[in-house]
Amino acid sequence: MQIIINKNAFIKKFAILFSALNFACAQAQHKEAPELQLSDKKVSNSVKILYQKLEATSKKGFAIGHQDATSYGLGWLYEQNPTTIKSDVYEVCGDYPAVYGFDIGHLELGNDRNLDSVPFKLMRDLIINAHKKGGIITISWHLDNPTSGGNSWDKTSAVQDIIKEGKHRDTYELWVSRVADFMKSLKTETEMVPVIFRPFHEMNGSWFWWGEGNCSAEDYKTLWRETLELLRDKHEVHNLLYAYSPNKLNPTDDYLKYYPGDDYVDILGIDIYDFKNSEDYIKSVVNDLKIVKDIASKKGKLYAFTETGLETLSTPNWFTEVLYPAIENTGIAWVLFWRNARTDHHYMPYKGHPSENDFKTFKALPKTLFLQDIKN
């Protein structure tokens, strides 16, 4: 018995020594690794860690994301019961999403709530909480039309009015300053919360004032660059990765038509929804993600499926038979499903939903990564 104990002790000591040597080698390799080529050269260390985490995630599978996952769901609002972090995803499968989507539309106006009535103070708290638990944060911005005063879907021409020398430039700079203040408020006791910021998305569609037919590609690029420069250089916001995400591509579309340049983008993405035509959806997902993957590979950038979903999940086994086969081997870092707002407007199952069992099966598949899978 004594011999066995000593042998085990020796093995344990050897294992500890071996682990220490491995760690030291890893640290040395890490120090020698090339500097990340990001749009912000002064980016916080937490952002570098996030980028490396996304790289590692994309090699294992893809992180599962949900818009407004902890803000509200079917039949509940977090602000009405703020003692527990709730999530429809958690209620269905026993784990939280790995990626948390938020939107800061109406922050630019100085409002207390966003366009979907989520209080910004609550949003800040939920973002910080998700980060502390190991989650990944992505933020979109459905900003109002600065020329007409309408919403994001008001297609009144506005981009030329807010780029340099535009008649509403001062208004826009005020709006960006409010975004900057919010982003800089996202911090824990020890670090800034890293955020994937995805402004002016789906620009190749015609439904937003910054979209196709409502501004030129060159004006769009200028708006993107100037917005990033205001945040990064004027307001010294250094906790952001910038994601570029067109809508699904038509055969004649050029993915890079509105692309502002490698120095202004960190992550490539695309938004594709299933409008109850799964055959067309699968074709678009396979084709478009290959295009994104090829471009990202040439540019040395990460890429993701930045928005998707089937409203009300009316197709049986949609997650396992439609979505998963289409994205299983694409190499995306994450996939984000849109929000659960109402019984007629939701993209994730909730307790008692007919697709509940299909989603549980989806969770158990090899490439799907939830919070517990990526938090370390």
SEBA-451980 format. One line per 5 residues: number of its first residue (from 1); their letters; for each residue x, y, z of C-alpha. Coordinates in nm, 4 decimals, padded with zeros to 6 digits, always signed. Layout:
BEGIN
NUM	a	X:Y:Z; ...;
***
This chain:
BEGIN
1	mqiii	+00.0000:+00.0000:+00.0000; +00.2831:+00.2380:+00.0891; +00.4492:+00.1735:-00.2456; +00.1234:+00.2465:-00.4282; +00.0782:+00.5731:-00.2398;
6	nknaf	+00.4330:+00.6844:-00.3254; +00.3841:+00.5833:-00.6865; +00.0614:+00.7796:-00.7065; +00.2278:+01.0765:-00.5410; +00.5105:+01.0602:-00.7954;
11	ikkfa	+00.2624:+01.0428:-01.0825; +00.0689:+01.3390:-00.9433; +00.3878:+01.5470:-00.9014; +00.4981:+01.4545:-01.2531; +00.1582:+01.5527:-01.3921;
16	ilfsa	+00.1729:+01.8886:-01.2145; +00.5264:+01.9509:-01.3437; +00.4241:+01.8483:-01.6964; +00.1226:+02.0804:-01.6839; +00.3397:+02.3660:-01.5606;
21	lnfac	+00.5859:+02.3136:-01.8451; +00.3019:+02.3017:-02.0960; +00.1577:+02.6229:-01.9529; +00.4988:+02.7925:-01.9701; +00.5410:+02.6835:-02.3314;
26	aqaqh	+00.1911:+02.8033:-02.4135; +00.2656:+03.1390:-02.2528; +00.5859:+03.1688:-02.4527; +00.4029:+03.0812:-02.7723; +00.1314:+03.3302:-02.6858;
31	keape	+00.3866:+03.6084:-02.6409; +00.5414:+03.5258:-02.9761; +00.2052:+03.5153:-03.1554; +00.1544:+03.7925:-03.4124; -00.0421:+04.0957:-03.3026;
36	lqlsd	-00.4114:+04.0777:-03.3911; -00.4958:+04.2959:-03.6891; -00.8011:+04.4751:-03.5518; -00.9683:+04.8016:-03.6498; -00.8704:+04.9567:-03.3165;
41	kkvsn	-00.4990:+04.9445:-03.2359; -00.5714:+05.0523:-02.8772; -00.8322:+04.7848:-02.8181; -00.8719:+04.6632:-02.4603; -00.7191:+04.3324:-02.3573;
46	svkil	-01.0679:+04.1904:-02.2979; -01.1448:+04.2404:-02.6677; -00.8309:+04.0510:-02.7689; -00.9363:+03.7684:-02.5391; -01.2850:+03.7697:-02.6942;
51	yqkle	-01.1406:+03.7518:-03.0448; -00.9240:+03.4552:-02.9500; -01.2237:+03.2932:-02.7828; -01.4251:+03.3312:-03.1025; -01.1410:+03.1762:-03.3021;
56	atskk	-01.1290:+02.8790:-03.0661; -01.5084:+02.8451:-03.0708; -01.5208:+02.8340:-03.4506; -01.2820:+02.5381:-03.4474; -01.5067:+02.3376:-03.2119;
61	gfaig	-01.8459:+02.4314:-03.3526; -02.0620:+02.7426:-03.3373; -02.1913:+02.9386:-03.0408; -02.5706:+02.9628:-03.0156; -02.7068:+03.3144:-02.9742;
66	hqdat	-03.0451:+03.4713:-02.9047; -03.1562:+03.8324:-02.9374; -03.2850:+03.9831:-02.6102; -03.2469:+03.6391:-02.4527; -03.2635:+03.7585:-02.0921;
71	syglg	-03.4596:+04.0821:-02.1401; -03.7963:+03.9194:-02.2098; -03.9607:+03.6123:-02.3571; -04.3009:+03.4578:-02.4132; -04.5174:+03.5703:-02.1227;
76	wlyeq	-04.2466:+03.7393:-01.9142; -04.0422:+04.0566:-01.8762; -03.7240:+04.0576:-01.6727; -03.7948:+04.3993:-01.5214; -04.1156:+04.2636:-01.3652;
81	nptti	-03.9237:+03.9920:-01.1776; -03.5594:+04.0999:-01.1508; -03.4523:+03.8403:-00.8946; -03.3660:+03.5646:-01.1451; -03.1980:+03.5743:-01.4866;
86	ksdvy	-03.4607:+03.4080:-01.7032; -03.4384:+03.2841:-02.0622; -03.6731:+03.0902:-02.2890; -03.3693:+02.8967:-02.4115; -03.2758:+02.7977:-02.0572;
91	evcgd	-03.6340:+02.6974:-01.9762; -03.6359:+02.4620:-02.2757; -03.2897:+02.3029:-02.2696; -03.1337:+02.3744:-01.9298; -02.8553:+02.6023:-02.0544;
96	ypavy	-02.8279:+02.9670:-02.1547; -02.7270:+03.0923:-02.4979; -02.3556:+03.1462:-02.5506; -02.4194:+03.4706:-02.7400; -02.6475:+03.7495:-02.6171;
101	gfdig	-02.7875:+03.9958:-02.8700; -02.9017:+04.3461:-02.7751; -03.0133:+04.6519:-02.9725; -02.9471:+05.0150:-02.8782; -03.1994:+05.1784:-03.1111;
106	hlelg	-03.3346:+05.5005:-02.9468; -03.0255:+05.5364:-02.7293; -02.9240:+05.8042:-02.9789; -03.2362:+06.0034:-02.8847; -03.1449:+06.0113:-02.5179;
111	ndrnl	-03.4377:+05.7833:-02.4311; -03.4457:+05.5587:-02.1240; -03.5683:+05.2572:-02.3262; -03.4776:+05.1072:-02.6604; -03.7102:+05.0638:-02.9557;
116	dsvpf	-03.8405:+04.7368:-02.8053; -03.9018:+04.8999:-02.4644; -03.6008:+04.7441:-02.2887; -03.4643:+04.9924:-02.0295; -03.1026:+05.0811:-02.1050;
121	klmrd	-03.0108:+05.0534:-01.7385; -03.1447:+04.6972:-01.7381; -02.9651:+04.6244:-02.0653; -02.6369:+04.7389:-01.9149; -02.6860:+04.5145:-01.6121;
126	liina	-02.7773:+04.2136:-01.8275; -02.4763:+04.2675:-02.0539; -02.2369:+04.2843:-01.7603; -02.3984:+03.9797:-01.5995; -02.3742:+03.7770:-01.9214;
131	hkkgg	-02.0095:+03.8725:-01.9637; -01.9236:+03.7724:-01.6083; -02.0775:+03.4304:-01.6729; -01.8657:+03.3816:-01.9849; -02.1175:+03.4891:-02.2484;
136	iitis	-02.0462:+03.6788:-02.5705; -02.2179:+04.0130:-02.6364; -02.3283:+04.1465:-02.9745; -02.5090:+04.4783:-03.0209; -02.7001:+04.6064:-03.3238;
141	whldn	-02.8298:+04.9614:-03.3733; -03.1698:+05.0309:-03.5291; -03.1255:+05.4073:-03.5131; -03.3941:+05.6531:-03.6153; -03.3805:+05.8500:-03.9386;
146	ptsgg	-03.1915:+06.1712:-03.8523; -03.3441:+06.3676:-04.1396; -03.7134:+06.2803:-04.1160; -03.7389:+06.1861:-03.7496; -03.8925:+05.8555:-03.8540;
151	nswdk	-03.7690:+05.5126:-03.7525; -03.5036:+05.2911:-03.9145; -03.7530:+05.1792:-04.1775; -03.8285:+05.5373:-04.2896; -03.6430:+05.5430:-04.6201;
156	tsavq	-03.6086:+05.9203:-04.6463; -03.2579:+05.9940:-04.7760; -03.0387:+06.0734:-04.4755; -02.6822:+05.9445:-04.5074; -02.5488:+06.2483:-04.6951;
161	diike	-02.6988:+06.4673:-04.4225; -02.4875:+06.3119:-04.1459; -02.1481:+06.2466:-04.3024; -01.8972:+06.5330:-04.2817; -02.0372:+06.8666:-04.4019;
166	gkhrd	-02.3916:+06.7260:-04.3911; -02.6699:+06.9476:-04.2569; -02.7473:+06.7102:-03.9672; -02.3865:+06.6291:-03.8824; -02.4042:+06.7908:-03.5388;
171	tyelw	-02.7101:+06.5835:-03.4518; -02.5358:+06.2659:-03.5607; -02.2222:+06.3430:-03.3626; -02.4416:+06.3886:-03.0548; -02.6031:+06.0510:-03.1256;
176	vsrva	-02.2648:+05.8817:-03.1554; -02.1503:+06.0428:-02.8305; -02.4437:+05.8785:-02.6523; -02.3496:+05.5427:-02.8015; -01.9921:+05.6000:-02.6856;
181	dfmks	-02.1026:+05.6786:-02.3309; -02.3085:+05.3597:-02.3172; -02.0308:+05.1404:-02.4559; -01.7806:+05.2839:-02.2079; -02.0224:+05.2173:-01.9213;
186	lktet	-02.0062:+04.8429:-01.9928; -01.7429:+04.7384:-01.7430; -01.6887:+04.5149:-01.4450; -01.4752:+04.5929:-01.1420; -01.1656:+04.4826:-01.3340;
191	emvpv	-01.2197:+04.5182:-01.7099; -01.4197:+04.6598:-01.9972; -01.6889:+04.4303:-02.1349; -01.5945:+04.3428:-02.4951; -01.8748:+04.3920:-02.7464;
196	ifrpf	-01.9277:+04.2914:-03.1083; -02.0871:+04.6051:-03.2544; -02.2923:+04.5503:-03.5707; -02.4238:+04.8845:-03.6975; -02.5944:+04.9589:-04.0304;
201	hemng	-02.6702:+04.5932:-04.1027; -02.8547:+04.4497:-04.4052; -02.7422:+04.7454:-04.6138; -02.7932:+04.5545:-04.9394; -03.1657:+04.5412:-04.8649;
206	swfww	-03.3926:+04.8380:-04.9329; -03.5828:+04.8559:-04.6019; -03.3511:+05.0791:-04.3935; -03.2602:+05.4421:-04.4613; -02.8943:+05.3357:-04.4892;
211	gegnc	-02.9819:+05.0589:-04.7359; -02.9793:+04.9853:-05.1077; -03.1484:+05.2592:-05.3112; -03.1563:+05.5005:-05.0177; -02.7863:+05.5890:-05.0224;
216	saedy	-02.4893:+05.5206:-05.2469; -02.2345:+05.2532:-05.1651; -01.9643:+05.5195:-05.1302; -02.1725:+05.7269:-04.8875; -02.2435:+05.4130:-04.6848;
221	ktlwr	-01.8723:+05.3347:-04.6609; -01.8031:+05.6921:-04.5541; -02.0720:+05.6749:-04.2856; -01.9275:+05.3501:-04.1482; -01.5707:+05.4805:-04.1417;
226	etlel	-01.6634:+05.8127:-03.9845; -01.8791:+05.6423:-03.7205; -01.5957:+05.4103:-03.6240; -01.3494:+05.6997:-03.6145; -01.5804:+05.9040:-03.3918;
231	lrdkh	-01.6163:+05.6150:-03.1485; -01.2536:+05.5037:-03.1542; -01.0607:+05.8293:-03.1962; -01.2785:+06.1110:-03.0649; -01.4526:+05.9262:-02.7803;
236	evhnl	-01.1809:+05.6673:-02.7145; -01.4120:+05.3674:-02.7108; -01.1769:+05.0691:-02.7122; -01.3974:+04.7730:-02.6200; -01.5536:+04.7031:-02.9602;
241	lyays	-01.5128:+04.4595:-03.2464; -01.6922:+04.5807:-03.5604; -01.9044:+04.3352:-03.7613; -02.0204:+04.3889:-04.1203; -02.3385:+04.1981:-04.2060;
246	pnkln	-02.5297:+04.2271:-04.5347; -02.8595:+04.0517:-04.5922; -02.8837:+03.7323:-04.7992; -02.7273:+03.7671:-05.1402; -02.9062:+03.7675:-05.4721;
251	ptddy	-02.7220:+03.6053:-05.7631; -02.5951:+03.9443:-05.8833; -02.5055:+04.0828:-05.5393; -02.1486:+04.1646:-05.4505; -02.0876:+04.0882:-05.0822;
256	lkyyp	-01.8219:+04.3596:-05.0659; -02.0224:+04.6301:-05.2465; -02.0676:+04.8303:-04.9247; -01.7569:+04.7024:-04.7473; -01.5747:+04.9943:-04.5816;
261	gddyv	-01.2322:+04.8282:-04.5868; -01.0238:+04.5800:-04.3915; -00.9055:+04.8482:-04.1494; -01.2658:+04.9197:-04.0477; -01.4089:+04.5696:-04.0058;
266	dilgi	-01.3126:+04.2882:-03.7687; -01.5781:+04.0236:-03.8361; -01.7747:+03.9321:-04.1481; -02.1350:+03.8203:-04.1186; -02.4590:+03.7708:-04.3042;
271	diydf	-02.8305:+03.7754:-04.2160; -03.0571:+03.5130:-04.3748; -03.4107:+03.4231:-04.2646; -03.6316:+03.1309:-04.3577; -03.9584:+03.2747:-04.4897;
276	knsed	-04.1358:+02.9394:-04.4784; -03.9462:+02.8107:-04.7799; -03.6864:+02.5781:-04.6349; -03.5498:+02.4629:-04.9695; -03.4713:+02.8201:-05.0737;
281	yiksv	-03.3362:+02.8970:-04.7264; -03.0951:+02.6020:-04.7241; -02.9698:+02.6956:-05.0703; -02.9084:+03.0560:-04.9621; -02.7366:+02.9573:-04.6371;
286	vndlk	-02.5017:+02.7088:-04.8032; -02.4181:+02.9407:-05.0929; -02.3851:+03.2664:-04.8999; -02.1891:+03.1290:-04.6055; -01.9412:+02.9774:-04.8509;
291	ivkdi	-01.8962:+03.3203:-05.0076; -01.8461:+03.4778:-04.6652; -01.6072:+03.2002:-04.5611; -01.3940:+03.2389:-04.8735; -01.3704:+03.6170:-04.8346;
296	askkg	-01.2973:+03.5904:-04.4619; -01.0247:+03.3346:-04.5304; -00.8545:+03.5629:-04.7828; -00.8764:+03.8579:-04.5457; -00.7797:+03.6662:-04.2333;
301	klyaf	-01.1002:+03.7557:-04.0495; -01.3564:+03.5731:-03.8391; -01.7063:+03.5229:-03.9759; -02.0492:+03.4447:-03.8330; -02.4160:+03.3857:-03.9120;
306	tetgl	-02.5203:+03.7181:-03.7619; -02.9012:+03.6800:-03.7836; -03.1338:+03.3973:-03.8752; -03.4522:+03.2178:-03.7827; -03.7940:+03.0948:-03.8859;
311	etlst	-04.0732:+03.3062:-03.7410; -04.2999:+03.0975:-03.5091; -04.0964:+02.7833:-03.5987; -04.3813:+02.6445:-03.8050; -04.1656:+02.3872:-03.9884;
316	pnwft	-04.1326:+02.0593:-03.7919; -03.7764:+01.9710:-03.6856; -03.6461:+02.2965:-03.8309; -03.3385:+02.3133:-03.6076; -03.2171:+01.9585:-03.6718;
321	evlyp	-03.3302:+01.8929:-04.0285; -03.3129:+02.2362:-04.1937; -03.0646:+02.4580:-04.0100; -02.8044:+02.2218:-03.8657; -02.7129:+02.0356:-04.1870;
326	aient	-02.6762:+02.3702:-04.3654; -02.4326:+02.5225:-04.1137; -02.2650:+02.2171:-03.9578; -01.9369:+02.2448:-04.1487; -01.9275:+02.6148:-04.2334;
331	giawv	-01.6760:+02.7251:-03.9685; -01.8910:+03.0120:-03.8404; -01.8083:+03.1437:-03.4934; -02.1717:+03.1871:-03.3911; -02.5305:+03.1920:-03.5112;
336	lfwrn	-02.7809:+03.4420:-03.3688; -03.1554:+03.3746:-03.3635; -03.3903:+03.6716:-03.3476; -03.6080:+03.7652:-03.0537; -03.9042:+03.6065:-02.8743;
341	artdh	-04.1503:+03.8942:-02.8626; -04.4972:+03.7425:-02.9061; -04.6714:+03.4192:-02.9978; -04.6810:+03.5453:-03.3584; -04.3227:+03.6789:-03.3557;
346	hympy	-04.0630:+03.4475:-03.2025; -03.7616:+03.2543:-03.3294; -03.6725:+03.0268:-03.0381; -03.8942:+02.7683:-02.8685; -04.0368:+02.8343:-02.5262;
351	kghps	-04.1693:+02.5921:-02.2663; -04.4560:+02.3970:-02.4214; -04.3752:+02.4965:-02.7808; -04.4142:+02.2169:-03.0421; -04.0461:+02.2521:-03.1413;
356	endfk	-03.9211:+02.2079:-02.7841; -03.8009:+01.8489:-02.8324; -03.6377:+01.9295:-03.1648; -03.4406:+02.2078:-02.9969; -03.3267:+01.9728:-02.7197;
361	tfkal	-03.2000:+01.7352:-02.9879; -03.0322:+02.0305:-03.1606; -02.8563:+02.1211:-02.8359; -02.7120:+01.7695:-02.8089; -02.5577:+01.7769:-03.1567;
366	pktlf	-02.1751:+01.7936:-03.1737; -02.1306:+02.1463:-03.3117; -02.3880:+02.3433:-03.1086; -02.2210:+02.5353:-02.8258; -02.4167:+02.6912:-02.5405;
371	lqdik	-02.2959:+02.8944:-02.2425; -02.1598:+02.5993:-02.0452; -01.9643:+02.4902:-02.3537; -01.7801:+02.8182:-02.4106; -01.7654:+03.0046:-02.0811;
376	n	-01.4098:+02.8963:-01.9988;
***
